[in-house]
Amino acid sequence: MSAVHELLSRRSDLQLEFVRHRRRGRVHVVVPRDPDTRQELAPTADLGEEEKFQGALGFVRKATPTLCGRTMLVYFDGETGDHEIVDAFADDDLCGSCHRVLGPEHAARAFEHPTLLPS
């Protein structure tokens, strides 16, 4: 059993997170982290002056790994860059590879989200 499957089996309360590529529209499943061992991000007070300045401009970003093996760069301001964290999307936008990695026992969890209706 993979670490992802073990975590999802052990923590049925764990909500999946999703990241969308802004231009392509494809939505990927973020590799889940065990909430019992997750390390907190460094508080702003622990950052140097340059990092605080970059953070204020939205330049500080975090690498977000996905189940299909991609790494998305998500800026902390949520508006900069090609990727954004989302909680609602059309089911057809979900990455097929991310869905397959979840396997049959956890695949339904990728669809436990608000769905955007076509306009």
N, CA, C and O atoms as CSV, one atom per row, in Angstrom:
chain,resi,resn,atom,element,x,y,z
A,1,MET,N,N,0.847,-1.168,0.000
A,1,MET,CA,C,0.000,0.000,0.000
A,1,MET,C,C,0.899,1.240,0.000
A,1,MET,O,O,1.852,1.325,0.775
A,2,SER,N,N,0.586,2.199,-0.877
A,2,SER,CA,C,1.398,3.415,-0.934
A,2,SER,C,C,1.117,4.294,0.280
A,2,SER,O,O,0.122,4.116,0.982
A,3,ALA,N,N,2.011,5.237,0.506
A,3,ALA,CA,C,1.844,6.149,1.645
A,3,ALA,C,C,0.562,6.966,1.514
A,3,ALA,O,O,-0.102,7.240,2.513
A,4,VAL,N,N,0.211,7.357,0.286
A,4,VAL,CA,C,-1.027,8.120,0.065
A,4,VAL,C,C,-2.232,7.268,0.409
A,4,VAL,O,O,-3.135,7.728,1.107
A,5,HIS,N,N,-2.260,6.021,-0.075
A,5,HIS,CA,C,-3.395,5.133,0.222
A,5,HIS,C,C,-3.488,4.837,1.711
A,5,HIS,O,O,-4.584,4.780,2.268
A,6,GLU,N,N,-2.344,4.650,2.354
A,6,GLU,CA,C,-2.352,4.374,3.794
A,6,GLU,C,C,-2.922,5.568,4.562
A,6,GLU,O,O,-3.734,5.397,5.471
A,7,LEU,N,N,-2.497,6.766,4.194
A,7,LEU,CA,C,-2.990,7.968,4.862
A,7,LEU,C,C,-4.487,8.151,4.637
A,7,LEU,O,O,-5.222,8.436,5.582
A,8,LEU,N,N,-4.946,7.990,3.401
A,8,LEU,CA,C,-6.370,8.170,3.111
A,8,LEU,C,C,-7.217,7.102,3.787
A,8,LEU,O,O,-8.351,7.374,4.182
A,9,SER,N,N,-6.690,5.897,3.926
A,9,SER,CA,C,-7.422,4.833,4.622
A,9,SER,C,C,-7.487,5.108,6.122
A,9,SER,O,O,-8.507,4.858,6.764
A,10,ARG,N,N,-6.407,5.617,6.663
A,10,ARG,CA,C,-6.333,5.887,8.097
A,10,ARG,C,C,-7.102,7.134,8.496
A,10,ARG,O,O,-7.675,7.185,9.584
A,11,ARG,N,N,-7.121,8.146,7.627
A,11,ARG,CA,C,-7.753,9.428,7.954
A,11,ARG,C,C,-8.920,9.684,7.000
A,11,ARG,O,O,-8.778,10.422,6.025
A,12,SER,N,N,-10.058,9.081,7.278
A,12,SER,CA,C,-11.229,9.267,6.418
A,12,SER,C,C,-11.753,10.697,6.470
A,12,SER,O,O,-12.531,11.096,5.603
A,13,ASP,N,N,-11.340,11.477,7.470
A,13,ASP,CA,C,-11.773,12.867,7.598
A,13,ASP,C,C,-10.905,13.831,6.785
A,13,ASP,O,O,-11.208,15.022,6.714
A,14,LEU,N,N,-9.843,13.333,6.180
A,14,LEU,CA,C,-8.912,14.179,5.441
A,14,LEU,C,C,-9.550,14.669,4.142
A,14,LEU,O,O,-10.006,13.870,3.324
A,15,GLN,N,N,-9.579,15.978,3.965
A,15,GLN,CA,C,-10.115,16.575,2.745
A,15,GLN,C,C,-8.997,16.722,1.718
A,15,GLN,O,O,-7.905,17.186,2.046
A,16,LEU,N,N,-9.267,16.332,0.485
A,16,LEU,CA,C,-8.283,16.521,-0.578
A,16,LEU,C,C,-8.233,17.994,-0.960
A,16,LEU,O,O,-9.219,18.718,-0.826
A,17,GLU,N,N,-7.077,18.422,-1.435
A,17,GLU,CA,C,-6.904,19.777,-1.937
A,17,GLU,C,C,-6.590,19.689,-3.421
A,17,GLU,O,O,-6.042,18.694,-3.896
A,18,PHE,N,N,-6.945,20.747,-4.148
A,18,PHE,CA,C,-6.819,20.748,-5.597
A,18,PHE,C,C,-6.122,22.021,-6.069
A,18,PHE,O,O,-6.261,23.086,-5.467
A,19,VAL,N,N,-5.368,21.883,-7.164
A,19,VAL,CA,C,-4.699,23.029,-7.772
A,19,VAL,C,C,-5.003,23.006,-9.269
A,19,VAL,O,O,-4.934,21.959,-9.913
A,20,ARG,N,N,-5.342,24.184,-9.815
A,20,ARG,CA,C,-5.704,24.289,-11.234
A,20,ARG,C,C,-4.628,25.062,-11.991
A,20,ARG,O,O,-4.083,26.054,-11.506
A,21,HIS,N,N,-4.343,24.569,-13.203
A,21,HIS,CA,C,-3.484,25.309,-14.118
A,21,HIS,C,C,-4.376,26.353,-14.774
A,21,HIS,O,O,-5.343,25.997,-15.448
A,22,ARG,N,N,-4.072,27.632,-14.592
A,22,ARG,CA,C,-4.962,28.712,-15.035
A,22,ARG,C,C,-5.233,28.711,-16.539
A,22,ARG,O,O,-6.372,28.928,-16.953
A,23,ARG,N,N,-4.214,28.472,-17.361
A,23,ARG,CA,C,-4.413,28.534,-18.820
A,23,ARG,C,C,-5.057,27.270,-19.367
A,23,ARG,O,O,-5.938,27.346,-20.224
A,24,ARG,N,N,-4.633,26.122,-18.889
A,24,ARG,CA,C,-5.152,24.861,-19.423
A,24,ARG,C,C,-6.451,24.427,-18.761
A,24,ARG,O,O,-7.249,23.713,-19.368
A,25,GLY,N,N,-6.669,24.855,-17.518
A,25,GLY,CA,C,-7.896,24.501,-16.811
A,25,GLY,C,C,-7.874,23.140,-16.139
A,25,GLY,O,O,-8.833,22.776,-15.459
A,26,ARG,N,N,-6.801,22.382,-16.316
A,26,ARG,CA,C,-6.710,21.051,-15.707
A,26,ARG,C,C,-6.540,21.191,-14.201
A,26,ARG,O,O,-5.772,22.027,-13.725
A,27,VAL,N,N,-7.270,20.359,-13.457
A,27,VAL,CA,C,-7.225,20.389,-11.996
A,27,VAL,C,C,-6.517,19.135,-11.502
A,27,VAL,O,O,-6.862,18.023,-11.900
A,28,HIS,N,N,-5.532,19.317,-10.640
A,28,HIS,CA,C,-4.746,18.212,-10.100
A,28,HIS,C,C,-5.010,18.064,-8.608
A,28,HIS,O,O,-5.368,19.026,-7.928
A,29,VAL,N,N,-4.825,16.839,-8.108
A,29,VAL,CA,C,-4.982,16.559,-6.681
A,29,VAL,C,C,-3.628,16.768,-6.004
A,29,VAL,O,O,-2.623,16.180,-6.401
A,30,VAL,N,N,-3.620,17.610,-4.982
A,30,VAL,CA,C,-2.404,17.877,-4.218
A,30,VAL,C,C,-2.079,16.651,-3.369
A,30,VAL,O,O,-2.971,16.047,-2.771
A,31,VAL,N,N,-0.798,16.286,-3.321
A,31,VAL,CA,C,-0.381,15.175,-2.462
A,31,VAL,C,C,-0.759,15.540,-1.025
A,31,VAL,O,O,-0.301,16.556,-0.503
A,32,PRO,N,N,-1.593,14.715,-0.384
A,32,PRO,CA,C,-2.028,15.071,0.977
A,32,PRO,C,C,-0.899,14.924,1.984
A,32,PRO,O,O,-0.013,14.081,1.841
A,33,ARG,N,N,-0.956,15.767,3.007
A,33,ARG,CA,C,0.002,15.677,4.113
A,33,ARG,C,C,-0.743,15.204,5.341
A,33,ARG,O,O,-1.891,15.583,5.574
A,34,ASP,N,N,-0.093,14.391,6.108
A,34,ASP,CA,C,-0.696,13.889,7.345
A,34,ASP,C,C,-0.843,15.059,8.313
A,34,ASP,O,O,0.160,15.655,8.706
A,35,PRO,N,N,-2.073,15.403,8.707
A,35,PRO,CA,C,-2.246,16.545,9.603
A,35,PRO,C,C,-1.581,16.355,10.962
A,35,PRO,O,O,-1.329,17.332,11.668
A,36,ASP,N,N,-1.297,15.128,11.331
A,36,ASP,CA,C,-0.644,14.878,12.614
A,36,ASP,C,C,0.843,15.210,12.588
A,36,ASP,O,O,1.445,15.413,13.643
A,37,THR,N,N,1.451,15.271,11.392
A,37,THR,CA,C,2.886,15.542,11.287
A,37,THR,C,C,3.200,16.773,10.452
A,37,THR,O,O,4.372,17.093,10.252
A,38,ARG,N,N,2.183,17.472,9.959
A,38,ARG,CA,C,2.393,18.653,9.099
A,38,ARG,C,C,3.167,19.728,9.855
A,38,ARG,O,O,2.840,20.063,10.994
A,39,GLN,N,N,4.194,20.260,9.204
A,39,GLN,CA,C,4.962,21.347,9.810
A,39,GLN,C,C,4.329,22.671,9.409
A,39,GLN,O,O,3.903,22.851,8.268
A,40,GLU,N,N,4.275,23.581,10.349
A,40,GLU,CA,C,3.699,24.899,10.088
A,40,GLU,C,C,4.648,25.718,9.219
A,40,GLU,O,O,5.867,25.569,9.311
A,41,LEU,N,N,4.086,26.583,8.376
A,41,LEU,CA,C,4.915,27.510,7.616
A,41,LEU,C,C,5.540,28.495,8.587
A,41,LEU,O,O,4.972,28.805,9.634
A,42,ALA,N,N,6.707,28.977,8.225
A,42,ALA,CA,C,7.401,29.938,9.096
A,42,ALA,C,C,6.553,31.190,9.236
A,42,ALA,O,O,6.116,31.751,8.231
A,43,PRO,N,N,6.312,31.641,10.461
A,43,PRO,CA,C,5.559,32.886,10.627
A,43,PRO,C,C,6.332,34.059,10.041
A,43,PRO,O,O,7.558,34.013,9.941
A,44,THR,N,N,5.619,35.103,9.658
A,44,THR,CA,C,6.249,36.262,9.024
A,44,THR,C,C,7.373,36.832,9.870
A,44,THR,O,O,8.373,37.300,9.325
A,45,ALA,N,N,7.235,36.803,11.177
A,45,ALA,CA,C,8.264,37.363,12.063
A,45,ALA,C,C,9.600,36.652,11.890
A,45,ALA,O,O,10.644,37.243,12.164
A,46,ASP,N,N,9.595,35.395,11.442
A,46,ASP,CA,C,10.830,34.636,11.270
A,46,ASP,C,C,11.487,34.879,9.915
A,46,ASP,O,O,12.591,34.393,9.671
A,47,LEU,N,N,10.824,35.625,9.030
A,47,LEU,CA,C,11.371,35.888,7.715
A,47,LEU,C,C,12.272,37.111,7.758
A,47,LEU,O,O,12.067,38.019,8.563
A,48,GLY,N,N,13.275,37.126,6.882
A,48,GLY,CA,C,14.130,38.300,6.759
A,48,GLY,C,C,13.394,39.427,6.045
A,48,GLY,O,O,12.302,39.221,5.517
A,49,GLU,N,N,13.987,40.612,6.029
A,49,GLU,CA,C,13.344,41.773,5.402
A,49,GLU,C,C,13.092,41.537,3.913
A,49,GLU,O,O,12.038,41.912,3.400
A,50,GLU,N,N,14.045,40.921,3.215
A,50,GLU,CA,C,13.882,40.664,1.780
A,50,GLU,C,C,12.719,39.717,1.530
A,50,GLU,O,O,11.926,39.945,0.616
A,51,GLU,N,N,12.602,38.652,2.329
A,51,GLU,CA,C,11.506,37.701,2.163
A,51,GLU,C,C,10.164,38.356,2.473
A,51,GLU,O,O,9.173,38.089,1.793
A,52,LYS,N,N,10.125,39.220,3.503
A,52,LYS,CA,C,8.882,39.932,3.817
A,52,LYS,C,C,8.463,40.803,2.641
A,52,LYS,O,O,7.286,40.849,2.282
A,53,PHE,N,N,9.440,41.503,2.035
A,53,PHE,CA,C,9.157,42.366,0.893
A,53,PHE,C,C,8.642,41.543,-0.284
A,53,PHE,O,O,7.644,41.903,-0.908
A,54,GLN,N,N,9.322,40.441,-0.585
A,54,GLN,CA,C,8.884,39.580,-1.681
A,54,GLN,C,C,7.516,38.991,-1.393
A,54,GLN,O,O,6.686,38.880,-2.295
A,55,GLY,N,N,7.274,38.613,-0.150
A,55,GLY,CA,C,5.972,38.075,0.218
A,55,GLY,C,C,4.868,39.084,0.016
A,55,GLY,O,O,3.778,38.735,-0.437
A,56,ALA,N,N,5.141,40.343,0.349
A,56,ALA,CA,C,4.150,41.401,0.168
A,56,ALA,C,C,3.835,41.604,-1.308
A,56,ALA,O,O,2.717,41.981,-1.658
A,57,LEU,N,N,4.804,41.360,-2.167
A,57,LEU,CA,C,4.588,41.501,-3.606
A,57,LEU,C,C,4.044,40.227,-4.251
A,57,LEU,O,O,3.735,40.220,-5.443
A,58,GLY,N,N,3.926,39.164,-3.481
A,58,GLY,CA,C,3.423,37.916,-4.047
A,58,GLY,C,C,4.481,37.075,-4.717
A,58,GLY,O,O,4.151,36.144,-5.453
A,59,PHE,N,N,5.766,37.381,-4.479
A,59,PHE,CA,C,6.823,36.626,-5.132
A,59,PHE,C,C,7.162,35.333,-4.404
A,59,PHE,O,O,7.683,34.398,-5.013
A,60,VAL,N,N,6.874,35.269,-3.121
A,60,VAL,CA,C,7.172,34.052,-2.374
A,60,VAL,C,C,6.164,32.996,-2.795
A,60,VAL,O,O,4.964,33.268,-2.830
A,61,ARG,N,N,6.622,31.821,-3.109
A,61,ARG,CA,C,5.728,30.774,-3.580
A,61,ARG,C,C,6.073,29.475,-2.886
A,61,ARG,O,O,7.128,29.337,-2.268
A,62,LYS,N,N,5.161,28.525,-3.002
A,62,LYS,CA,C,5.459,27.209,-2.462
A,62,LYS,C,C,5.308,26.186,-3.575
A,62,LYS,O,O,4.434,26.311,-4.433
A,63,ALA,N,N,6.152,25.193,-3.557
A,63,ALA,CA,C,6.052,24.096,-4.517
A,63,ALA,C,C,4.982,23.142,-4.011
A,63,ALA,O,O,5.022,22.699,-2.863
A,64,THR,N,N,4.029,22.831,-4.875
A,64,THR,CA,C,2.901,21.990,-4.498
A,64,THR,C,C,2.930,20.718,-5.340
A,64,THR,O,O,2.585,20.764,-6.520
A,65,PRO,N,N,3.333,19.587,-4.766
A,65,PRO,CA,C,3.371,18.336,-5.531
A,65,PRO,C,C,1.960,17.780,-5.722
A,65,PRO,O,O,1.101,17.919,-4.852
A,66,THR,N,N,1.740,17.151,-6.875
A,66,THR,CA,C,0.441,16.548,-7.170
A,66,THR,C,C,0.584,15.036,-7.294
A,66,THR,O,O,1.688,14.516,-7.459
A,67,LEU,N,N,-0.540,14.340,-7.213
A,67,LEU,CA,C,-0.507,12.875,-7.262
A,67,LEU,C,C,0.050,12.340,-8.571
A,67,LEU,O,O,0.625,11.251,-8.593
A,68,CYS,N,N,-0.108,13.084,-9.666
A,68,CYS,CA,C,0.377,12.602,-10.962
A,68,CYS,C,C,1.871,12.849,-11.152
A,68,CYS,O,O,2.434,12.474,-12.180
A,69,GLY,N,N,2.521,13.482,-10.161
A,69,GLY,CA,C,3.961,13.682,-10.236
A,69,GLY,C,C,4.403,15.071,-10.645
A,69,GLY,O,O,5.603,15.342,-10.687
A,70,ARG,N,N,3.481,15.950,-10.946
A,70,ARG,CA,C,3.846,17.325,-11.293
A,70,ARG,C,C,4.091,18.130,-10.023
A,70,ARG,O,O,3.635,17.766,-8.939
A,71,THR,N,N,4.810,19.213,-10.178
A,71,THR,CA,C,4.980,20.163,-9.083
A,71,THR,C,C,4.472,21.507,-9.565
A,71,THR,O,O,5.004,22.077,-10.518
A,72,MET,N,N,3.449,22.008,-8.910
A,72,MET,CA,C,2.860,23.290,-9.267
A,72,MET,C,C,3.453,24.365,-8.361
A,72,MET,O,O,3.665,24.133,-7.171
A,73,LEU,N,N,3.719,25.528,-8.923
A,73,LEU,CA,C,4.209,26.651,-8.130
A,73,LEU,C,C,3.032,27.564,-7.833
A,73,LEU,O,O,2.485,28.201,-8.733
A,74,VAL,N,N,2.651,27.622,-6.577
A,74,VAL,CA,C,1.502,28.418,-6.154
A,74,VAL,C,C,2.023,29.600,-5.349
A,74,VAL,O,O,2.681,29.425,-4.324
A,75,TYR,N,N,1.724,30.796,-5.820
A,75,TYR,CA,C,2.134,32.003,-5.103
A,75,TYR,C,C,1.211,32.229,-3.920
A,75,TYR,O,O,0.019,31.932,-3.985
A,76,PHE,N,N,1.763,32.749,-2.849
A,76,PHE,CA,C,0.992,32.947,-1.630
A,76,PHE,C,C,-0.153,33.931,-1.813
A,76,PHE,O,O,-1.149,33.841,-1.095
A,77,ASP,N,N,-0.045,34.872,-2.756
A,77,ASP,CA,C,-1.138,35.826,-2.930
A,77,ASP,C,C,-2.327,35.206,-3.655
A,77,ASP,O,O,-3.411,35.788,-3.677
A,78,GLY,N,N,-2.130,34.018,-4.255
A,78,GLY,CA,C,-3.219,33.319,-4.928
A,78,GLY,C,C,-3.582,33.874,-6.283
A,78,GLY,O,O,-4.438,33.305,-6.961
A,79,GLU,N,N,-2.966,34.965,-6.706
A,79,GLU,CA,C,-3.332,35.598,-7.970
A,79,GLU,C,C,-2.202,35.588,-8.990
A,79,GLU,O,O,-2.452,35.743,-10.185
A,80,THR,N,N,-0.980,35.409,-8.546
A,80,THR,CA,C,0.185,35.452,-9.416
A,80,THR,C,C,0.492,34.048,-9.926
A,80,THR,O,O,0.244,33.064,-9.229
A,81,GLY,N,N,1.029,33.954,-11.135
A,81,GLY,CA,C,1.503,32.672,-11.640
A,81,GLY,C,C,0.454,31.884,-12.405
A,81,GLY,O,O,-0.667,32.344,-12.620
A,82,ASP,N,N,0.854,30.675,-12.814
A,82,ASP,CA,C,0.018,29.826,-13.661
A,82,ASP,C,C,-0.893,28.888,-12.888
A,82,ASP,O,O,-1.759,28.257,-13.494
A,83,HIS,N,N,-0.735,28.771,-11.577
A,83,HIS,CA,C,-1.483,27.782,-10.806
A,83,HIS,C,C,-2.211,28.443,-9.650
A,83,HIS,O,O,-1.745,29.435,-9.089
A,84,GLU,N,N,-3.369,27.875,-9.300
A,84,GLU,CA,C,-4.135,28.398,-8.174
A,84,GLU,C,C,-4.787,27.248,-7.424
A,84,GLU,O,O,-5.202,26.258,-8.026
A,85,ILE,N,N,-4.872,27.385,-6.109
A,85,ILE,CA,C,-5.584,26.415,-5.288
A,85,ILE,C,C,-7.074,26.655,-5.503
A,85,ILE,O,O,-7.528,27.798,-5.457
A,86,VAL,N,N,-7.838,25.594,-5.736
A,86,VAL,CA,C,-9.284,25.725,-5.961
A,86,VAL,C,C,-10.028,24.738,-5.076
A,86,VAL,O,O,-9.483,23.716,-4.659
A,87,ASP,N,N,-11.275,25.063,-4.802
A,87,ASP,CA,C,-12.108,24.120,-4.055
A,87,ASP,C,C,-13.363,23.756,-4.825
A,87,ASP,O,O,-14.115,22.880,-4.398
A,88,ALA,N,N,-13.605,24.419,-5.963
A,88,ALA,CA,C,-14.756,24.095,-6.805
A,88,ALA,C,C,-14.291,24.033,-8.258
A,88,ALA,O,O,-13.544,24.898,-8.715
A,89,PHE,N,N,-14.738,23.009,-8.977
A,89,PHE,CA,C,-14.362,22.857,-10.378
A,89,PHE,C,C,-15.288,21.845,-11.029
A,89,PHE,O,O,-15.966,21.080,-10.343
A,90,ALA,N,N,-15.314,21.844,-12.357
A,90,ALA,CA,C,-16.097,20.866,-13.109
A,90,ALA,C,C,-15.387,19.515,-13.049
A,90,ALA,O,O,-14.165,19.452,-13.183
A,91,ASP,N,N,-16.134,18.448,-12.852
A,91,ASP,CA,C,-15.544,17.109,-12.748
A,91,ASP,C,C,-14.666,16.763,-13.945
A,91,ASP,O,O,-13.643,16.095,-13.795
A,92,ASP,N,N,-15.066,17.216,-15.138
A,92,ASP,CA,C,-14.303,16.904,-16.349
A,92,ASP,C,C,-12.911,17.534,-16.356
A,92,ASP,O,O,-12.053,17.124,-17.138
A,93,ASP,N,N,-12.679,18.518,-15.501
A,93,ASP,CA,C,-11.375,19.178,-15.455
A,93,ASP,C,C,-10.344,18.411,-14.627
A,93,ASP,O,O,-9.161,18.747,-14.650
A,94,LEU,N,N,-10.781,17.389,-13.900
A,94,LEU,CA,C,-9.866,16.637,-13.031
A,94,LEU,C,C,-8.859,15.843,-13.864
A,94,LEU,O,O,-9.233,15.193,-14.840
A,95,CYS,N,N,-7.607,15.895,-13.484
A,95,CYS,CA,C,-6.531,15.152,-14.147
A,95,CYS,C,C,-6.786,13.650,-14.022
A,95,CYS,O,O,-6.958,13.138,-12.915
A,96,GLY,N,N,-6.811,12.957,-15.135
A,96,GLY,CA,C,-7.049,11.514,-15.133
A,96,GLY,C,C,-5.963,10.738,-14.402
A,96,GLY,O,O,-6.249,9.739,-13.743
A,97,SER,N,N,-4.724,11.191,-14.513
A,97,SER,CA,C,-3.625,10.498,-13.830
A,97,SER,C,C,-3.748,10.630,-12.320
A,97,SER,O,O,-3.521,9.662,-11.594
A,98,CYS,N,N,-4.105,11.819,-11.835
A,98,CYS,CA,C,-4.315,11.999,-10.387
A,98,CYS,C,C,-5.446,11.094,-9.911
A,98,CYS,O,O,-5.356,10.481,-8.847
A,99,HIS,N,N,-6.501,11.017,-10.700
A,99,HIS,CA,C,-7.658,10.184,-10.353
A,99,HIS,C,C,-7.251,8.714,-10.268
A,99,HIS,O,O,-7.661,8.009,-9.346
A,100,ARG,N,N,-6.448,8.252,-11.222
A,100,ARG,CA,C,-6.010,6.848,-11.229
A,100,ARG,C,C,-5.111,6.526,-10.038
A,100,ARG,O,O,-5.190,5.430,-9.484
A,101,VAL,N,N,-4.259,7.468,-9.642
A,101,VAL,CA,C,-3.370,7.231,-8.503
A,101,VAL,C,C,-4.178,6.986,-7.233
A,101,VAL,O,O,-3.757,6.209,-6.376
A,102,LEU,N,N,-5.325,7.634,-7.100
A,102,LEU,CA,C,-6.160,7.430,-5.914
A,102,LEU,C,C,-6.661,5.995,-5.813
A,102,LEU,O,O,-6.914,5.495,-4.716
A,103,GLY,N,N,-6.805,5.332,-6.963
A,103,GLY,CA,C,-7.281,3.948,-6.959
A,103,GLY,C,C,-8.774,3.874,-6.688
A,103,GLY,O,O,-9.386,4.860,-6.277
A,104,PRO,N,N,-9.359,2.704,-6.919
A,104,PRO,CA,C,-10.814,2.564,-6.795
A,104,PRO,C,C,-11.347,2.821,-5.391
A,104,PRO,O,O,-12.486,3.260,-5.230
A,105,GLU,N,N,-10.533,2.552,-4.375
A,105,GLU,CA,C,-11.029,2.728,-3.008
A,105,GLU,C,C,-11.102,4.191,-2.570
A,105,GLU,O,O,-11.819,4.505,-1.621
A,106,HIS,N,N,-10.377,5.091,-3.239
A,106,HIS,CA,C,-10.366,6.497,-2.826
A,106,HIS,C,C,-10.737,7.462,-3.946
A,106,HIS,O,O,-10.809,8.667,-3.705
A,107,ALA,N,N,-10.974,6.979,-5.154
A,107,ALA,CA,C,-11.239,7.855,-6.297
A,107,ALA,C,C,-12.463,8.744,-6.088
A,107,ALA,O,O,-12.478,9.888,-6.542
A,108,ALA,N,N,-13.476,8.238,-5.413
A,108,ALA,CA,C,-14.698,9.031,-5.202
A,108,ALA,C,C,-14.410,10.296,-4.401
A,108,ALA,O,O,-15.129,11.286,-4.538
A,109,ARG,N,N,-13.380,10.279,-3.573
A,109,ARG,CA,C,-13.047,11.454,-2.759
A,109,ARG,C,C,-12.628,12.643,-3.611
A,109,ARG,O,O,-12.733,13.789,-3.173
A,110,ALA,N,N,-12.157,12.383,-4.817
A,110,ALA,CA,C,-11.769,13.477,-5.707
A,110,ALA,C,C,-12.984,14.239,-6.219
A,110,ALA,O,O,-12.847,15.326,-6.780
A,111,PHE,N,N,-14.163,13.675,-6.029
A,111,PHE,CA,C,-15.381,14.329,-6.512
A,111,PHE,C,C,-16.233,14.861,-5.373
A,111,PHE,O,O,-17.381,15.250,-5.590
A,112,GLU,N,N,-15.692,14.884,-4.170
A,112,GLU,CA,C,-16.398,15.445,-3.017
A,112,GLU,C,C,-16.031,16.918,-2.894
A,112,GLU,O,O,-15.322,17.319,-1.972
A,113,HIS,N,N,-16.520,17.712,-3.829
A,113,HIS,CA,C,-16.228,19.141,-3.876
A,113,HIS,C,C,-17.404,19.850,-4.531
A,113,HIS,O,O,-18.193,19.212,-5.229
A,114,PRO,N,N,-17.540,21.160,-4.321
A,114,PRO,CA,C,-18.569,21.902,-5.057
A,114,PRO,C,C,-18.248,21.868,-6.544
A,114,PRO,O,O,-17.083,21.952,-6.932
A,115,THR,N,N,-19.256,21.748,-7.361
A,115,THR,CA,C,-19.069,21.665,-8.806
A,115,THR,C,C,-19.472,22.978,-9.452
A,115,THR,O,O,-20.527,23.532,-9.146
A,116,LEU,N,N,-18.633,23.471,-10.342
A,116,LEU,CA,C,-18.977,24.659,-11.106
A,116,LEU,C,C,-19.899,24.246,-12.237
A,116,LEU,O,O,-19.591,23.320,-12.987
A,117,LEU,N,N,-21.014,24.919,-12.361
A,117,LEU,CA,C,-21.954,24.626,-13.432
A,117,LEU,C,C,-21.557,25.421,-14.668
A,117,LEU,O,O,-21.080,26.550,-14.553
A,118,PRO,N,N,-21.754,24.831,-15.869
A,118,PRO,CA,C,-21.418,25.568,-17.092
A,118,PRO,C,C,-22.254,26.839,-17.174
A,118,PRO,O,O,-23.432,26.843,-16.816
A,119,SER,N,N,-21.642,27.909,-17.644
A,119,SER,CA,C,-22.388,29.174,-17.744
A,119,SER,C,C,-23.050,29.338,-19.086
A,119,SER,O,O,-23.714,30.345,-19.328
